[in-house]
Amino acid sequence: MNPNNCMRRYRKEYWPELEMDLKKLLIEERSKGRRVSIVRIRLKAAETVNQNRITDFKGSTRWCFKFMKRHR
């Protein structure tokens, strides 16, 4: 295999609009020099889910860790 090819080692996200909103939040907070905790990410995700009426979203700790891994 070509070493320049990057393989996707994670599953594609189910809720891309949710993850983009959370990614924007992370970028804004980190640019201000603030830390973003897992609890804060999960609370913001729950708030966004309620606003967008997304169903079947649990927002577990495991989802949060995988979200952070997907978006570095």
Phi, psi and omega in degrees: 000142179293126182292345179279343178284137179255118180274143175280115183256019178218161180281145179296144183291148180277328184238080184296326180292325177295315182292327177292320177298317180292324179295320177298318178300314180299317181295317179297313183294319181289330177291335176276356179085018181262151174273149178240118183274166178296322180298317180296319178297316181293322178294317178295322178296317179297321178296316180293322178298317179295322179291320184268359180055047177276135179255164177063034177247126181256328178066046182286170178296322178297317177300318182297315178297319179291325175300313180295325178292319180297323186254012177051000000 
